[in-house]
């Protein structure tokens, strides 16, 4: 028996490959399906099942393409109503895979079709559960994504409690827990950095599984402090439920090398958004006017999904050389299928063609301290409210990047704004968005709050010790 977790850090997503006696199953695959096919081929195995734990909101699954390419059956649990051919399993149904079995445990609550798959080994012993978004390491799935007029998030939370108590908690402590996500995902609020654990440890450490927890307490704690989900979540659910373009079509559409002239024409005539995926410290020095910087080496796809409202937005790419396909692929993971080309030769080619560039001033925390001694500054902290409350620069306002499109009117377009985040990634995204909306006086603080706290700059701190001691 082979059980392999295939974890993708930028999405905080776990897919799984299971194999026994020449038969394989893939659980919650990513959209690029080649790695799963190649793994099975290398092992001389045939993919028999593509198991979906639910209709995912935070990424587009590769279930349809993988089934077409291998002949595997797509399997969902009860209540699922996909627009394509799939096997809708019943609660308690047993799927045979070589010498092992996979048992379908319907665990609604995160969504009403949410299903946990229990793997029993060759001896018939419970070995692992693949919980999707029902149970995470340190948390459980948020119960608001499937809320409708007929049931509230409190209704869903109560249903999730019943699912956990009746289907998961009775299992043995040594059973392994393999969730669909880890820390960094917006599908939960208290996830661990660990990507798997034993159920026994989760019973001891996960607040939502603690002994004596009543349904009323569970509902209150699970629903407390939920932030609004990213805008792309319902669109991804729809794509996973109804279907999407094959990944090959998406790549063919996006991997068009465009000369500077052709790139400029497309930007001007097709209302395409220019997405620059280079590092923030490179972007700040020179970029195409009105382009948005979301660096490929950060949490790229989730930020694209959060900040670009329309998944059908035409996108032109500025990338580091050789990373064009990676960028198009990672866009497709969250349903942004309409990249229409990239700047051939990158920004260097653009500059050689004599075309206009823009820049954003970036300064060190040391330089910031000097300027603060000369006069008060208007400083904006773009981190999440929980980060801001933990510690922030004195007199800094909090305008989280997550909601920048909704709160831009709160910022003075004519003032000089100093922007910081934790380390510089989010503040440069913010700066690029503001610059594209007409904010001219922007200064990015390099190194973010970490650098600010290490410098002699006053800050307010609940759980953070600043060098200044304030």
Phi and psi in degrees as a GROMACS rama.xvg file:
@    title "Ramachandran Plot"
@    xaxis  label "Phi"
@    yaxis  label "Psi"
@TYPE xy
-118.816  128.601  UNK-2
-129.4  118.122  UNK-3
-129.613  128.44  UNK-4
-88.4935  129.776  UNK-5
-113.453  98.064  UNK-6
-99.9442  131.651  UNK-7
-112.569  105.917  UNK-8
-63.2907  -38.011  UNK-9
-66.5711  -23.9106  UNK-10
-104.031  -5.55498  UNK-11
51.5781  46.0469  UNK-12
-121.586  137.412  UNK-13
-114.966  119.478  UNK-14
-104.037  164.506  UNK-15
-137.99  139.485  UNK-16
-116.95  122.535  UNK-17
-122.388  135.915  UNK-18
-142.241  141.188  UNK-19
-154.422  127.598  UNK-20
51.8603  44.2039  UNK-21
81.0468  3.82549  UNK-22
-117.81  142.248  UNK-23
-132.01  154.735  UNK-24
-131.182  143.357  UNK-25
-119.749  130.011  UNK-26
-107.817  127.069  UNK-27
51.3978  58.4836  UNK-28
-70.8396  151.526  UNK-29
-73.6447  171.96  UNK-30
-70.0963  -32.6206  UNK-31
-82.8637  109.29  UNK-32
-93.4119  -11.3691  UNK-33
-55.8199  -42.4418  UNK-34
-58.7257  -36.3332  UNK-35
-70.2214  -42.0996  UNK-36
-64.3144  -43.6052  UNK-37
-67.2094  -36.1693  UNK-38
-63.4058  -46.5476  UNK-39
-64.3645  -42.4076  UNK-40
-62.0587  -42.9189  UNK-41
-60.7653  -35.4248  UNK-42
-89.3891  -1.05852  UNK-43
69.017  31.7241  UNK-44
-112.553  158.843  UNK-45
-113.135  130.904  UNK-46
-75.5439  116.549  UNK-47
-96.4958  -36.5077  UNK-48
-131.837  143.252  UNK-49
-114.258  107.371  UNK-50
-96.3442  123.649  UNK-51
-109.021  126.329  UNK-52
-76.1379  -24.7178  UNK-53
-177.656  178.937  UNK-54
-80.12  103.938  UNK-55
-65.7544  143.921  UNK-56
-101.625  -26.987  UNK-57
-101.303  -1.43301  UNK-58
-158.867  159.45  UNK-59
-92.4165  121.401  UNK-60
-74.0264  157.177  UNK-61
-94.3824  17.9986  UNK-62
-59.2403  -43.2473  UNK-63
-69.0077  -48.7402  UNK-64
-63.9987  -38.9472  UNK-65
-67.1507  -39.8677  UNK-66
-65.3922  -41.5342  UNK-67
-64.2182  -38.3931  UNK-68
-75.976  -24.5493  UNK-69
-119.347  -14.2823  UNK-70
79.9186  8.51031  UNK-71
-70.1676  155.173  UNK-72
-87.1806  132.642  UNK-73
-82.1486  129.924  UNK-74
-120.913  129.602  UNK-75
-121.732  164.28  UNK-76
-86.2865  -175.56  UNK-77
-57.0264  152.692  UNK-78
80.9261  -11.638  UNK-79
-72.9068  137.998  UNK-80
-134.106  70.5959  UNK-81
-72.1906  159.997  UNK-82
-87.5934  4.86239  UNK-83
-125.827  170.741  UNK-84
-68.3759  128.985  UNK-85
-157.674  157.862  UNK-86
-93.2653  118.157  UNK-87
-94.5263  103.922  UNK-88
-75.8516  155.47  UNK-89
-93.8042  156.793  UNK-90
-61.6396  126.7  UNK-91
90.3167  -4.76623  UNK-92
-62.6472  146.068  UNK-93
-111.785  126.786  UNK-94
-104.39  128.003  UNK-95
-88.9704  133.635  UNK-96
-141.361  99.6349  UNK-97
57.7556  -123.771  UNK-98
-95.4528  7.81516  UNK-99
-119.713  170.144  UNK-100
-130.413  149.864  UNK-101
-121.711  121.862  UNK-102
-104.579  132.234  UNK-103
-86.7974  117.459  UNK-104
-115.285  108.581  UNK-105
-72.5906  118.473  UNK-106
-129.061  66.2774  UNK-107
-66.417  159.192  UNK-108
147.554  -56.0867  UNK-109
-63.9392  -51.4736  UNK-110
-135.299  168.238  UNK-111
-77.7687  -18.0259  UNK-112
-97.3619  0.0387482  UNK-113
-53.9633  133.817  UNK-114
-137.563  139.014  UNK-115
-104.377  138.477  UNK-116
-107.694  120.79  UNK-117
-97.0046  120.593  UNK-118
-95.9957  125.399  UNK-119
-109.612  135.834  UNK-120
-78.8627  -171.076  UNK-121
-61.4157  -25.6232  UNK-122
-88.333  1.99015  UNK-123
79.8838  15.3719  UNK-124
-93.9292  139.56  UNK-125
-58.6678  125.035  UNK-126
-113.9  -47.1297  UNK-127
-156.527  154.266  UNK-128
-119.395  137.216  UNK-129
-106.864  103.604  UNK-130
-96.0228  -3.74153  UNK-131
57.6535  -127.733  UNK-132
-104.054  13.7372  UNK-133
-72.4005  -47.1904  UNK-134
-136.223  124.492  UNK-135
-104.811  174.982  UNK-136
-82.4536  108.183  UNK-137
95.4328  -4.25504  UNK-138
-159.817  -179.43  UNK-139
-129.431  167.121  UNK-140
-67.0326  144.95  UNK-141
-66.2205  140.783  UNK-142
-100.133  17.7628  UNK-143
-104.024  -10.607  UNK-144
-71.5477  -26.7528  UNK-145
-106.254  12.8761  UNK-146
-64.738  134.043  UNK-147
-136.29  -178.397  UNK-148
-63.2513  -25.5507  UNK-149
-84.0043  -20.7948  UNK-150
-150.788  142.249  UNK-151
-92.9128  175.054  UNK-152
-65.0102  -29.1071  UNK-153
-68.6772  -38.4971  UNK-154
-60.8972  -44.9877  UNK-155
-65.7334  -40.7012  UNK-156
-61.4034  -41.3223  UNK-157
-64.0619  -38.5081  UNK-158
-65.2907  -40.6977  UNK-159
-62.7152  -41.2885  UNK-160
-57.124  -47.1031  UNK-161
-62.2807  -40.1856  UNK-162
-62.3918  -46.6184  UNK-163
-64.3479  -43.5729  UNK-164
-68.5087  -36.0401  UNK-165
-91.1277  -28.7271  UNK-166
-110.495  -31.4884  UNK-167
-103.328  -50.3054  UNK-168
-59.1357  -33.0018  UNK-169
-69.4327  -13.4292  UNK-170
-71.1882  157.887  UNK-171
-66.0548  150.732  UNK-172
-62.2753  -29.9069  UNK-173
-79.0823  -7.34213  UNK-174
-62.9211  134.096  UNK-175
-80.2687  143.686  UNK-176
-109.125  118.697  UNK-177
-117.017  102.477  UNK-178
-89.0957  172.912  UNK-179
-84.7371  -16.0764  UNK-180
-146.341  161.127  UNK-181
-129.52  -166.711  UNK-182
-57.0939  137.653  UNK-183
108.531  -18.915  UNK-184
-81.1601  145.82  UNK-185
-85.1263  6.00487  UNK-186
-83.6182  -7.0193  UNK-187
-149.377  176.381  UNK-188
-124.109  -7.30687  UNK-189
-141.17  37.7756  UNK-190
-75.4675  151.903  UNK-191
-84.6452  160.649  UNK-192
-71.9569  -19.8655  UNK-193
-69.7551  144.532  UNK-194
-102.074  -5.55831  UNK-195
-159.509  167.216  UNK-196
-164.607  176.363  UNK-197
-87.8769  153.248  UNK-198
-64.5282  -34.8466  UNK-199
-59.9177  -44.5673  UNK-200
-66.5709  -35.2788  UNK-201
-66.5272  -36.6618  UNK-202
-61.8581  -29.8491  UNK-203
-85.5728  -31.8779  UNK-204
-115.013  -20.0604  UNK-205
-84.0716  119.519  UNK-206
-55.6326  -31.0074  UNK-207
-81.508  -6.87617  UNK-208
-116.142  5.81859  UNK-209
-64.9374  150.424  UNK-210
-63.2837  139.788  UNK-211
82.7174  -0.807635  UNK-212
-68.8448  121.712  UNK-213
-83.1684  164.637  UNK-214
-62.1195  -39.8901  UNK-215
-63.6645  -43.0731  UNK-216
-64.4865  -42.7919  UNK-217
-58.9478  -49.1921  UNK-218
-58.9246  -44.8255  UNK-219
-63.6566  -45.5636  UNK-220
-72.7736  -36.2709  UNK-221
-73.1559  -31.2836  UNK-222
-90.9492  -12.8619  UNK-223
-73.1231  132.366  UNK-224
77.0926  15.6946  UNK-225
-71.3626  126.728  UNK-226
-86.9378  154.808  UNK-227
-57.1948  139.327  UNK-228
-70.6838  154.609  UNK-229
-56.0999  149.682  UNK-230
-64.8089  -24.7517  UNK-231
-80.2221  -8.94211  UNK-232
-56.9417  -52.5045  UNK-233
-63.9428  -28.4827  UNK-234
-69.4143  -41.2273  UNK-235
-64.288  -38.2555  UNK-236
-58.8621  -45.2511  UNK-237
-62.0908  -42.9533  UNK-238
-64.4209  -41.7506  UNK-239
-67.4823  -28.1343  UNK-240
-87.5173  -34.8865  UNK-241
-106.889  -20.2072  UNK-242
113.532  173.109  UNK-243
-161.942  170.914  UNK-244
-67.5768  146.713  UNK-245
-61.673  146.085  UNK-246
-59.7282  -30.8488  UNK-247
-63.1915  -39.5332  UNK-248
-64.14  -41.4082  UNK-249
-63.6784  -43.5606  UNK-250
-65.5396  -42.6325  UNK-251
-61.9277  -36.2024  UNK-252
-71.291  -38.6973  UNK-253
-85.2987  -23.9972  UNK-254
-94.468  50.3522  UNK-255
-98.4042  118.383  UNK-256
-78.3701  121.708  UNK-257
-113.416  133.171  UNK-258
-66.1533  162.331  UNK-259
-53.6123  -40.2932  UNK-260
-65.9279  -45.49  UNK-261
-65.631  -37.8863  UNK-262
-62.5746  -47.0011  UNK-263
-63.2212  -41.1831  UNK-264
-62.703  -44.4336  UNK-265
-62.8022  -40.4283  UNK-266
-64.4681  -38.5008  UNK-267
-80.9868  -36.3677  UNK-268
-100.306  -17.5918  UNK-269
-111.519  6.0983  UNK-270
54.0217  40.5648  UNK-271
-87.9755  142.569  UNK-272
-83.5765  134.195  UNK-273
-92.7889  116.447  UNK-274
-109.761  114.338  UNK-275
-99.8613  117.969  UNK-276
-104.606  15.5133  UNK-277
-75.95  170.36  UNK-278
-63.4707  146.228  UNK-279
-55.8293  -40.0495  UNK-280
-72.2511  -15.6865  UNK-281
-89.0292  -44.7653  UNK-282
-56.135  -43.1022  UNK-283
-57.9583  -27.8178  UNK-284
-79.2777  -32.5337  UNK-285
-167.755  130.307  UNK-286
-153.149  163.065  UNK-287
-70.5282  131.285  UNK-288
-52.7665  139.445  UNK-289
73.6353  7.66192  UNK-290
-82.1083  153.015  UNK-291
-107.382  131.619  UNK-292
-98.3825  115.693  UNK-293
-131.154  103.257  UNK-294
-65.3825  136.488  UNK-295
-66.7016  -22.3549  UNK-296
-88.8553  8.36329  UNK-297
-112.263  -154.819  UNK-298
-79.1978  67.1365  UNK-299
-61.4038  -60.1106  UNK-300
-61.6165  -45.9444  UNK-301
-60.0738  -36.2339  UNK-302
-72.6538  -36.0354  UNK-303
-58.172  -48.1659  UNK-304
-63.3275  -32.3951  UNK-305
-76.5922  -35.9583  UNK-306
-104.429  -19.1625  UNK-307
-105.202  104.778  UNK-308
-63.7804  -31.8168  UNK-309
-108.376  115.564  UNK-310
-68.099  -16.2656  UNK-311
-95.0232  9.76002  UNK-312
-60.7479  129.314  UNK-313
-69.3231  134.79  UNK-314
-127.575  131.026  UNK-315
-106.414  138.263  UNK-316
-111.821  138.109  UNK-317
-116.521  116.993  UNK-318
-130.454  167.101  UNK-319
-70.1775  147.255  UNK-320
-57.9477  131.601  UNK-321
89.626  -3.04001  UNK-322
-110.084  11.9179  UNK-323
-61.3381  -47.3946  UNK-324
-65.9089  -38.0667  UNK-325
-59.6605  -42.9982  UNK-326
-65.156  -46.617  UNK-327
-62.1268  -40.0685  UNK-328
-63.674  -44.4424  UNK-329
-71.4043  -28.8344  UNK-330
-64.3007  -43.2642  UNK-331
-65.139  -27.7511  UNK-332
-59.123  -27.3177  UNK-333
-114.017  19.9545  UNK-334
89.4952  7.9165  UNK-335
-91.0184  90.1766  UNK-336
-98.166  2.54047  UNK-337
-114.189  38.1799  UNK-338
-66.3798  133.198  UNK-339
-117.097  6.69155  UNK-340
154.634  168.835  UNK-341
-131.583  157.789  UNK-342
-74.7045  109.438  UNK-343
-66.0378  123.775  UNK-344
87.0548  -1.10028  UNK-345
65.2351  -163.192  UNK-346
-64.1519  -28.4024  UNK-347
-59.5265  -41.8296  UNK-348
-65.7254  -38.4589  UNK-349
-61.2669  -44.5095  UNK-350
-69.5263  -38.113  UNK-351
-64.1797  -29.1564  UNK-352
-78.3887  -0.146732  UNK-353
77.0871  23.1168  UNK-354
-90.2395  156.888  UNK-355
-66.9876  142.933  UNK-356
-129.221  164.036  UNK-357
-125.47  170.908  UNK-358
-149.232  161.347  UNK-359
-124.638  132.182  UNK-360
-68.6691  133.602  UNK-361
-125.442  135.032  UNK-362
-130.198  158.624  UNK-363
-79.5459  165.371  UNK-364
-64.1258  -30.476  UNK-365
-64.7857  -43.808  UNK-366
-66.0511  -36.1091  UNK-367
-60.308  -43.8368  UNK-368
-59.9162  -39.8025  UNK-369
-63.895  -43.2321  UNK-370
-68.4837  -33.766  UNK-371
-64.3527  -31.2878  UNK-372
-69.7617  -24.7696  UNK-373
-86.3801  -36.4644  UNK-374
-167.052  158.681  UNK-375
-65.184  148.966  UNK-376
-124.229  152.045  UNK-377
-93.5923  107.62  UNK-378
-112.786  136.738  UNK-379
-122.484  123.475  UNK-380
-95.4408  118.334  UNK-381
-101.107  13.9985  UNK-382
-78.4759  174.207  UNK-383
-66.8915  154.293  UNK-384
-55.3882  -37.4948  UNK-385
-64.7942  -35.9753  UNK-386
-68.4924  -43.4248  UNK-387
-60.258  -42.2496  UNK-388
-67.4099  -30.0442  UNK-389
-66.8826  -36.1366  UNK-390
178.423  136.594  UNK-391
-153.914  163.11  UNK-392
-67.2675  137.115  UNK-393
-57.5204  136.166  UNK-394
70.3836  8.10848  UNK-395
-79.2724  135.552  UNK-396
-84.8463  155.717  UNK-397
-111.649  111.486  UNK-398
-127.578  89.8445  UNK-399
-60.0743  138.883  UNK-400
-55.5165  -36.0452  UNK-401
-51.575  -32.3433  UNK-402
-122.072  25.0698  UNK-403
-60.6052  -35.5204  UNK-404
-65.8651  -27.7622  UNK-405
-88.766  -19.0838  UNK-406
-120.353  16.3299  UNK-407
-63.5283  -30.7527  UNK-408
-65.0335  -17.2506  UNK-409
-76.0123  -14.5267  UNK-410
-98.1785  142.041  UNK-411
-84.595  112.255  UNK-412
-64.0932  -21.0533  UNK-413
-102.043  -2.56826  UNK-414
-91.7036  158.599  UNK-415
-82.0621  119.062  UNK-416
-107.863  128.996  UNK-417
-101.886  123.361  UNK-418
-113.625  137.524  UNK-419
-145.64  156.88  UNK-420
-129.92  -141.541  UNK-421
-82.1078  -42.0597  UNK-422
-139.863  -5.19071  UNK-423
120.417  -14.7513  UNK-424
-71.4423  -52.5566  UNK-425
-72.4825  -33.0128  UNK-426
-66.7049  -33.068  UNK-427
-74.0205  -35.2808  UNK-428
-58.5231  -47.8535  UNK-429
-59.3664  -46.4522  UNK-430
-60.0681  -41.2753  UNK-431
-66.9166  -38.9329  UNK-432
-65.5221  -45.1292  UNK-433
-64.1195  -41.389  UNK-434
-61.564  -41.1567  UNK-435
-65.3471  -21.8566  UNK-436
-97.6093  11.5664  UNK-437
100.051  6.48161  UNK-438
-80.4194  116.564  UNK-439
-95.8771  -30.5902  UNK-440
-102.272  83.7262  UNK-441
-124.101  138.513  UNK-442
-132.502  122.854  UNK-443
-92.3712  135.654  UNK-444
-97.2446  112.794  UNK-445
-66.0655  139.084  UNK-446
82.3476  -9.02911  UNK-447
60.5876  -153.997  UNK-448
-65.4085  -28.442  UNK-449
-60.0157  -43.9866  UNK-450
-71.6948  -37.426  UNK-451
-62.3136  -44.5953  UNK-452
-66.8209  -26.347  UNK-453
-84.1713  -15.3341  UNK-454
-91.926  173.992  UNK-455
-86.6058  64.5215  UNK-456
-122.859  127.331  UNK-457
-60.8741  136.224  UNK-458
-145.24  154.406  UNK-459
-96.2069  129.252  UNK-460
-140.345  126.578  UNK-461
-87.8935  -45.6607  UNK-462
-128.604  27.7107  UNK-463
-136.896  131.524  UNK-464
-97.4325  114.772  UNK-465
-88.4627  153.73  UNK-466
-59.151  -34.6409  UNK-467
-68.3705  -16.4203  UNK-468
81.4088  3.92247  UNK-469
